[in-house]
């Protein structure tokens, strides 16, 4: 669900097919019938953007059928934990706090819940979440978000990883799970309104489809069986993306499918190393290993940073160990206890510096230069025209890629050039293009969805001036350090004190990639290699560039380079690559044994407690639990770190060791998933008075107009739902595929998919042209009329979907308009990902106008819809 695995992850999908051949049931829930659907036992079509409603229906039926794994939920989740008395769920009756901008005429407020949790502050557009916590605990601020949004509650943050608990135990819980305020009962009430009939009204699927999927999951879960959930960007690219995944987590925890073989939630990645770039990371708000970035006011000292961001119990209870070891890896001998290990050298996060916030700041003249590495925002980002307008405000732009992309050439050629809005000679941005090496021309590692690092070796030297990212950033840093060598300015010390001494090799002085991995893995003071993050210290005696990767070079061996054939080991294949943390292949795998440490079943035997050896053992995986902690271990009230986690609580990254059916901290938009309509929707929210996610990030400005939604004047001007997606034959923004003749021949033109019914309604002919229009842009695409796109009945009327792959642009062997031209900036405020997967549009036959007439067409649509831009 939220994934077209067969087409986007075909190498991984082979294992799904092998499982199906052995009898596994494959279900695909998706707005389109794809190649994944064709290989599934059941395809359930739903309206784009209604995933939470469908998943909520599954939760409802799990409870109705009493299909949940009671022992697992009681022992391993926070289902028994009692919540605060003043917590108010989104199911409370509607009041004036809800946003009724999307209401339809004649809507009866009395029939609706508010859709808002307690603590909502409409003036700030944010929640104060002090009421969301466990009973008899202090208020917790939304993790890591107090730096980016108003701290309306005045609470202190305790980090993305939870609250502080004495001995890791919630102070108030009911093992019978009958208390009216315990999480399980709150959960039941929350999802009670997601009946099959309500789901059908929202999603457009038959009511029996919800029943069918829920029954299949229940029958294939429990002691003897497990089920897996697979998702991709079809879940993440929504204004409720994080809550889509939370809803799946609730299902899997209720059914006992986390931490067990054949279970879990697999987040498939669209690139070979997306997981790795998140772990180390390339994100603006975290440090390696998901450590939050410091804030200038909240974190003036290292001690204060650790106090506010690390709970006292669980794996995150040793945040000071991870942080000090990271600082020592970066600043070496300069980092001492006297100067807080150079903690003050770290940049401070003072606001939202995510991609779209940065581009808007650029558009307003607040950014002078940009390094664009392996990214093509003028095709790959939403509202591509806004991206180009922002780039035109830069003094300089550096693009590193395999060949010049639309971003590198935006100043020379773009839709705005064609329409006469801009001229090349009027754009002052100085663009530098640096050719990049491909993965076959450099050493390094890929990290996949299983958190598995796999080392790849350089096959040949890169041609001409092409260089690896490692070469570029190392020599750029070296040049900067040489320029600053005589500086006495304190602000230059962080750069001059960096450990920048990697061995060089080859004809181009390429830094040794293995030495970088060694730094990430970590060493003791004597230079010997560390084995795991348990060995890290807060006294400066260890160095480690990423605590979750500690041990990837243990014993001086590149563990990620192991490639022992599968036929020479068991199915866990523990000697192929290395998985963070501690080479654990199934995270939280202590949950594969019952509270007493015995396997739930011999059939699913994976990790268990060996009473004779007084240790945890497994079929071959690394137990994701302290090896000698007995199942009956109980911490003292003052126990810290991992000592504060009970022997029967597997979820060690949480301070209570429990899987969170309910998230008391860490999210900005609620502790439970709620169905909200997308930013642009032709339908009302039939469950709640709140039409859209109240915490979503929107940017109402002339360059980013929004289509009206249901109940707003002009909504009928854009009556159809638009969804973008990927093709197997092209790769993301097209820079790696539109210049390859074989791939260009397979998918030569930008096209859109429509149903035969929509084609008849709008006069569209298969193979001819169509123009798709939103308030942002008008693009043209070849028409593919296909029964794979089915009209759905939503709230008593027909909904049509227009599907559009986004890979095309103006550069390459095959060129065309980009689907992302059509999309607005509307983001999930938890992670700042835009809503690519659903918007509204109109479609008409024929090619789009050329020149100024294209702009006139868009303006005419805006005028009819009452959109100001």
N, C-alpha and C positions, 0 to 999 in steps of 0.2 A: 504494500500500500504506500502511495507516494513514491513509487519506484517502477521504472520499466527495465527491470534487471536484465532481461534477455537481450535487449538492444544496447543498453548503456554499460552493462557489466557482464559481457558474454563469457569471459573467462571464469568468473565466479558462478555464473548461472549453470555451468556444466554440473556443479555439485547438486544443484536443485533438481536437475533432470535425473541424475543418478539416484537421488533420494526418491524421486517419483517412480522410477523404474523398480525400486524396492518396496513400493507400496505407500509412500508418503502422499498426503493430499496437498495440492497446491491451490491456493485461493488468491486471486488478484482483484483488488478493489481499486478502480482507476476511472477517471472520466472518459478515457479513450480505450478502445479495444486495440491492443498492441500485440507485438510478437510474444510478449510475456503472457498476455491474456490467452493467446492461441495455445500456449503450452500448459495452461492451468486447467484444473478440474472444474473450477468455477470462476467466472468473471462477474463482478458486481459493478455496474456503472453507477457513478455518483456525480453530483454536480461539483465542479471545481470549487474548492474552498470550504467544503462541508465535512471535512475529515473528523473533526471533534464530535460532530453530531452522530456520525456513524459509529465511531469508537465508543461514544457514550451509550449508544444503543446496545452495543456488545456488553459493556459493563452492566447495564440494566438487566440484560437477559442472563448473564452469569449469576447475578443475585437471585433472579426469579427462578432459575433452575437449581439453585443451591449448588452450583458447579464449582465454587471456589475451593481452593486447597486449604482447609481450615487450619491444620496443624502448622503448615508453612507460614500462613498469614499471622497466626498467633505468636509464633516463636521468632520469626525473622523480619516482620514489618512493623511499622508504627500503627497498625490497625487497632491495637488495644490502648493506645495513648489517649488520654483525656485532654481536650483542648480548653482554652481559656473560656470562661463563662461569657465574656462579652464579644466573642467572635461571632460575626454575622456572615452567613453564606450568601452567595449570589442568588439563592432561592428565596430570599426575603421579599416581601411585597414591594412593588414599585413605589418609589417616591420621587420627589422633584430632582433627586441627584442624577437620575438616568438621562441619557441623551436620546431624545425622541426625534432627532432630525430625519431618521429613516422610516418613520411611521407611515403606514398607509391610511387612507381615509377610512373612518369608521372603526379604527382599532380600539379595542376596549382595554384600557390600562389595568382594570381590575383583574383581568385574566392572566396577567403577566407577572413574572418575577422581575426584580430590578436589574439583575445581571451585574450588580456591583457588590463587592465584598466590603466588609467593615473597614473603615479607615480611609475611604475615598475623599480626596480633597480636590474638588472640581477647579478651584482657582489655580492650583498648581499642576493639575493634570497628572497627579501621582497619588499612590497609596502611602499612608503611614501604617506600617504592618505590625505595630506593637500588639494588636489583638490576635494576630495569626499564630502566635507561638503556643507551645505546650503549656498546660495549666501549671501555675506556680513557677514560671520562669520569667526572667526579665524580658523587656521588649527587644526585638531584633530588627535592625534595619535591613532593607533589601540589599542583598549582598553585592558589594562592589558598585552599587548604583548611586550611592550618596555623593559620589564625585560628579555625576553626570546630570542628576535631576535634583529638584529641591528636596531637602531633608525635612519634609513636612511634619514628621513626628518628633523631631529633635532627638531621636534615638542614636546610639552609637552603633556602628556596623560591627558585625562579628564574622564577616567574610562569607564567601560563597559556600562555605562548607559547614555552616550550622552554628547553633547557639552553644553556650557554655552550660555543661551539666556536671553535677557532682558525681564522680565515679561513672560517668557516662550513662547514667540511668535517668530516664524521664521521671520527674517527681510524682507523677500521678498517672497510673494506668490500671486498666481493668482487663484481666486475662480472659474473662468471660466474653468480652467485647459486646456487652449489652448496655453499657452506660450510654445515655443519650448523647453525650458530648464526646464519646470516643471516636477516633478517626473512622473506624469501620461504619458506625451508624451515620456519621456525617456524610460519608461517601455514598451510602445507600440512598439517603434522602436527596443528595445532590443530583444523582443520576436517575432518580425515579421518573422525572419528566421526559427522559429520553426513551419513550416507548417506541415499538416498531412503527406505529402509525405516525408519531411525531418525526421520526427519522425519515420515513418515506416522504413526508410533506416537505422536509428541508432538503434531503439529498436526491430525491427523485427515483430511488430504487424501490423495488417491491418490499412491503413490510416483512414478507417471509425471508428475504435475503439476510436481514439482520439476524433472524432466528437461525437460519442455516449456518451462517458464519460462527455465531456464538456457540451453537451446538457442536460444530466441528472442533472448535478450540477446546471446549470442555472435555469432549471425548478423547482428545489427543493430548491431554495434560493431566497432571496428578503424580502419584507415586511412580507409576510404571511408564509414563509417556511424557514427552515434552513437545512444545511447539515453538517455532521461531517467528519473529516479526522482522521484516526487511523494509527499510525505507531509504529514500534518497532525497534529492532537493525538492521533490514533489511535496514533501512535508515542511522542509525548512524555509522555502521561499514564500512565506505568508506572513501577514501581520500577527498571526497566532502560531508561528512555526514551532517555538519551544513547547507550547502547550499541546500541539499535535503529538509530539514525542512523549510528553508527560502522560497523555492519555494512554498511549501504548504501554508505558511503564506500569501504569495502574493495572491494566489487563494482565500483563506478564507476572506481576507480583501476586495478584489475586490467584492466578493459576499455578504459581510455583515454578515459573519458567525462567527465573534469573539465577545465574550461577550454576546452572546444570547443563550437562551435555545435550545438544540438540535444542537448546532453548535460547534465550537472550533476545536482544534487539540489535540488529545489524545495521549500522549507518553506512551505507555504501558510498564510496568516494568517487567523484567524477574524474579525478586525476590520480596518477600513480602515487603522489606524495602529499595530497591534501591533508591527510591525518598528521603527517610529519610536520608540515608547516604550521599546523595548529598547536602541536605539542611544544615546539621549540621557542617561540612562535613568530608568526608574522602579524599577529593581531595587536591592536593599539593599547588594549587595556589589561594585558597580562604579561607576565614574565615567563621564562621557560618552566614547564611543569605546572602551568595554570596557577601560578602565584600571582595575586593581584598586583597591579602597578601601584606604587605609593602615591599618596595625595598630599599636596603641599600643606594643607591645614590639619588634616586628620592624623597625618603620620610624620610629625617633625623628627622623631627619633626611631631607631630600629626597634627598641623595646615597645614603643607605642604601636608601631606597625604590626608587630607580632601579636600584641595584646588584642588589637582590634580586628585582625584578619584571621587569626588561628584559634579554633576552639581548643579547649584544654585536653580533650580526649579524642581518641581515634588517630588515624594516620596523619591527619592535619594538625594534631596536637604537637607535632615536632616541627612546626613551620620554621622556628628559629634555626633548627639544624639545616634545613634545606636552604634557607635564605643566606645564612652565613657561608655555607659551602659554595653557593652560587657567586657571592661577592668575592670570595677567595679565588674562584676560578677565573673571574674577570680581571681582578686587580692584584692578585698575587701578593707579593711582599709588601706592597703599599697598603694592603688591607689589614689593619691591626685592631685589636680590641680597643685601643685608646681612641681610634677614630671611627668606631662603630663599623669597622670592616668596610669603610668607604660607602656606607649606606647613603650618605649625602651626595655621592656622585650620581646616583640614579636619577634620570629624568622624573618629574612629577606629572601626574595626569591631572589636568585642571578643567576637564570638560569632555565633551563628546568629540573625539578625533577619528571616528570611524570613516569609512570610505566616502559615504555620501555627505556627511557633515564637512569633511575636508573639501570635497568638490564644490559645495555651496560656498564655503569660505573662500575658495579660489575664485569662484564666480564674482564674489564681492571684492576682489582685489587683495585678499588677506594672505595669499600664499605666493611666494616669489618663484619657487622652482619645484620640480617634481621628478623623482626617479621612478620610472615606470618599467618594472622588471617582470617579464613574463605575463603581462596583463595588457588587455586591449579594451579599455573602458568605453571607447566610442562605438563598440559593437556589443561588448559583454555586459555593460551596465544599463540599468533602466534609464529611460529618458535620454537617449543618446545625444539628442540635440543640446540638452543642458550640459552634458559632458564636454562637447566640443566648444561650447560658449565659455565654459570655465577654463579649458586649456588655452584659449585665446587670451586670457588675462595674465598668463604666466610670463615671467621674464625669460625663463629657460625650461626646457623639458628634455630629459634623457630617456630614451627608449632602448631597452636591451631585448632583442628578440632574434628569431632565426632569419627573418626578412622584414623589410619595412611593412608595418601594419597600418590600418586606418588611423590609429592614434599617432603614429609617427608622421603620417602624411595629412593630418587633419587640416593643416594650414593651407594645403595645396588643392585638396579636392574633398568635397563633402556635399551632402544634400543642400546645405545652405549656399554653397557656391553655385550649384545648379539653379537654385531659385532666385539668385541675385541678392541674397541677404548679406553676404560677405564677399570680400575679394582677398586674394592671397596677399597682395601688397599692403593690405591694411592690418594684417596680423603680425604683431611684433615679437611673438614668442620665438626664441632661438631654439631649434630642435637639434639634438645630437643623437645620432643612431649608432649604437654599439652592437655588432653582431655577436650572438650568443652561441655557445657550444650546446650540442644536443646531449641527451643522457648517455649515448654510446661513446661520447668523446670526453667523458669525465668519470672519475670514481665517485662513489657516494652511496647513499641508502635510500630506499623507498619504504614508507610505512603504510600498511594497508588497513582495512577496516577492523582487522583483528588486533590492531596495535602491534603488528608484526613488522620489525625492521628486517629488510632483506638487502644485503649489500650487492651492488653491481660494480663490475670492474670496467675500466676504460678499454674500449676495443681499438681505438685509433686516436691520433691527435686531431684536434679541431682544425679546419682549413683556414687559411689566411689569417685575418685578425680576430676570428671568433675565439672567445675565451669562456671559461666556466664562470658561474656566479662567484665561486670561492676565489678564483683568481682576481676577478674584478674588485670585490669588496676588500680583499686583503691588500692589494696594491693601491687602491684608493685610500684605505686607512693608513698605509705606509707613507704615501705622499702627504697626507694631511699632517701626520706626526712629524715628518721632516720639516714642513713649513712652520710648525709650532715649537720646534725643538728648543729655541732660545726664549720662548715666552715665559714671562713671570706672572701672567694673569691667572688667578686661581681658577677661572672657569675653564681653562685649557688642561688642568691637571687630570680630569677624568680620561681624556684622550691619551695624554702622555703616559699615564700610569697603567694603561691597559696591558695585559699580557698578550703581546703581538709577535710571538716568536715561533711561528709554525715552520717546520722544515720545508724547504723548497726543492722541487724536482722537475726534471724534464727540460725541454728546450725553451720553455716560456716561463720558467720559475713558478710552476704551479704549486701552490701550497698542498702539502700532504693531507688528503681528506681523512685518512685514518688517524692522524694526530688530532684533528678536530673532534672525531668521535671519541678518542681517548679523553680529551678534556671534558666532553659531555658526560662520559662514563664516570670519571672521578678518580682521584688518587688520595692516598694518605700523605702525611707530611714527609715520610721517607721515600716517596715516589712510587710506592707499590700500589697496585690497582685495587679498587674497592669492589666488594661483591654485591652489595645491595644498599638501598637507602637506609636500612637499619643501622649501617655503619657510620652514617653522617653525624657530625658533631657540631655543636654551636660554639666551640672554643677556638675555631680557626685552624684546627689540625687536619681538616679534610677540605678538598676542593672538588666541586662537582658542578658541571654546567647545566644539568637538568636532573633533579632528584628522581623523577620517574624513570629515567634512563640509566640510573646508577647501576653498574654491573654489566653493561653491554660489552665492556672490554675486560671483564674479570679474568684474572690469571694471565693478563697480557695477550689474550686471544680475542680477535674480532668475532664475537659471538654471532653478529648479524651475517657474517659471511659463511656460516655453516650451511652446507647443502647436502646432507646425507640423504640418499634416495629413500623415498617412502617405503619401498619394499624391504628396506633393511631395518625398519623400526615399526612400532605400532601406530595405530591410527592418529594418535595425538601428534606424532612427528615432532617431538620436542627438540630434535637436533637439526631442524630446518629453520634458519633465522633465529631471531630473539624478540620476545614480546615484552613490552613494558607493562607493569613493573615486575621486576624479579623473574622475568621470563615466564610469566603466567599466561597461559593460553586462554583460559576461561576466567575472567575477572569475577571476584566474589565466589570462587568455587567451593568455599567451605559450606555454601548453601546446598551443595549436592549431597550432603549428609544431614541427617535429622538432628535435632537439638542435642541428642546424646552422642552424636558423632558416628552413627551407623548409616550406611547408605540407605536412601529412601527405598531403593529396590536394588537387587543384584543386577537386574537388567541395565540400570542406569548408574551402576557403581563407578565412581570417579575419584573422589577424595573422601577419606574416612580417618577416624581416630584409631590408632594402634595402641591399645592399652598396655601391651607387653613392652613395646618400645617407648611408650609415653611420648608419642609424637604423631603428627598428622602425616599420612602417606597418601599416595595416589597411584593411578595407573601409569603415570609418567609425567604429569604436569607438576608445576611448582605450586604447592598449596598457598593460596592467597590469604594466609593467616599465620600468626606466630606459630612456628612449628611445634613448640612444646606447651602451648596453652591448652589445657584440658577442657573438655566441654562443660565441666561443672565449675570452671573458674569464675569467681565473683570478685570484682574490684572493690577496693576500699573507697571511702568517700573522697579521699584526697588523691586517688590514683590519677596519673597524668598519661597523655599519649596513648600508646597501644595498651598500656597496663590498665587503662580505664575502660576497655572494651571487654564485655563478658565473653566467656568461652562458647556461648551459643548464639552469638550475634555476628553474622558474616560480613555485614556491609561496613567495612572498616574505615571508609572515607567519610562516613557520617559520625558525628560525635556520640550518637547512641547506638551505633552498630546496626541499625535497622534500615531496611529498605523503605523508602518514603512513598507510601500511597498518597500522602498529603505532604506538601512541601511547606514547612513552617517558615522557611527563609530561603533566599537565593533567587527569587523571581520577583519581577516588578508588577506583574499583571494578575497575580492571584495564586493561592495555594492549590487550587484545583482547576482543571480545564473547563472552559465555558464556550459554548457555541456563540461566536460572534460572526456577523457577516463580513466579507472582505471590504476593503476601502471602497471599491466600486462594485455595486451589486444591484441587479434588477429586482431583487426580492427583499422583503422585510424580514426581520428576525422574529419568527413566530413564538419563540420561547421566552425572550427577555425584552424589556423596554429599551435596554442598551443595544443599539444597532450594531456598533463596531467595537473592537477592542478599545477600551477607553484610554489605555496607555500607549497606543500605537504612535509612532513618530510620523507626523505629516509636516509638509513644508509648503504651505499655501503662498505661492508667489507667482508672478506672471510667467516665469519660465517653467513652472511645474503645475499647470492647471489640472484639476480633477474633474472627471465626468460626474454628473449628478447621480446619486443612488436612489433607490426606491423611495417614493414619498417626497422627493425633492423635485422642484420644477425642472423640466427638461430631461428627466431620466429616460423618457421614451425615445429620445434622439439617439441614444446608444443602447439598443435593446438586447444585444447579444453578449454572451460571455466569451472572453478571449483567454486562451491559455497558451503559453509558450512551452517548448520542449526541445529535446535534442534528438539527433539522428545518429545511428551507428557509424555512418560513413564520414561524418564530419566531427571535428573536435572543438567543443566550446565556441570561442569567438572566431574560429576558422583559420587562424594564423598558421596552424600546423597541418591543415587539410585542404584548404581551397587552392593551395599552390602545388598540390600533388596530383598529377594528371589522372591517376587511376581513381582516386577518390572523387575528383572533380567530375569525372565522367559518370560515376555512379549516382551522384546527386548534383546535377548541373544547375538547378535553378531554385530560388526561393519559392515556396509554395504554401498554400493553406489547405487544410482539410475541412470539409463541410459535409453535412448529411445531404442525402438526396432531397429531403423535405425542405431544408434551408435553400438548397440550390434552386428548387422550383419556386420558392417564395420570393427569392431575390433575382431570379433570372440568371443564375450562374451556370456556366457550361464547363464541363470537365475538359481540362487542357487549355482553356482560355484564361484570360486575365481577370483579376478582381482587385478592387481597391478597398483597403481596410482603413478605417478612420477612427481616431480618438481625439480628445481635446489637445493632445500633444503633437500629433503628426498624422500624415496619410502615407501609406506605403502600398506598393503593388506586389501581387504574388500570383503565380500560376494556381489555378483551381484544381484541387483533387476532390472529386465527389466520391464519397466512400461511405458504405454502411457501417464502417467501424466507428463513425461518429453518430451517436444516436440522440435524437431529441428526447428530453426528459420532461415529465409533467411535474411542475413545481407549483405548489399552492394553487392548483386548479388551472394553470395555464402552461403552454409549451415553452420550454427553454431550449434555445439552440446554442451550440458551442462552435466557435471558430478556433481551430488548432493551427499554430504557426511555429515551425522550428526557427531558431534565432541565429543560425551560423553565418549568414551572409553579410557582406559589406562591399565596399568599393574597390578592394584590392584583391588580386589573385587571378587564377585562370578563369574561375567562374565568379561572377559578381552579382549583386542584387541588393535590394533594400533589406534592412535589418528589422526583425520583429521587435527588438527592444526600443526602437524609436517610439513605439506606441505606448510604452508603459510609464506610469508616474512613479515618483519616489514616495513610498508608503512603507514604513519599516516596523518590524518587531523590535520593541524597545529593549528586550532582553539582550539581543545579539546584533541589532542594527542590520538585519538582512531585509532586503526589499521584497515586495510582493510581486514576483515575476509570474506566478502560476495562475493568477486570475485577475482580470480587469473587465471592463465593458467596452464595447465597440459597435460600430456599424460596418456593414460590408455591402458593396455595390459592384455591379459588373463593369468590366473595362479597366484600362490602365489608368493610373493616376495622372492628373495634369502635370505638365512640365513648367519650369520657370516660376514666375510669380503666381501663376494660376493654382499651383499646389498650395501655397500659403493662403490664397483666397478661399480655397475649398475648406481648409481647416478652420479658418475664421468664420466661414458661413455656418459650419457645424457648431462652433462655440456660440455664435449669436443665437441660433435656434435653441440651444440648450441653456442659454443664460449664463454661460461660463465667461468670467472676466479673465483676460490674460494680456 
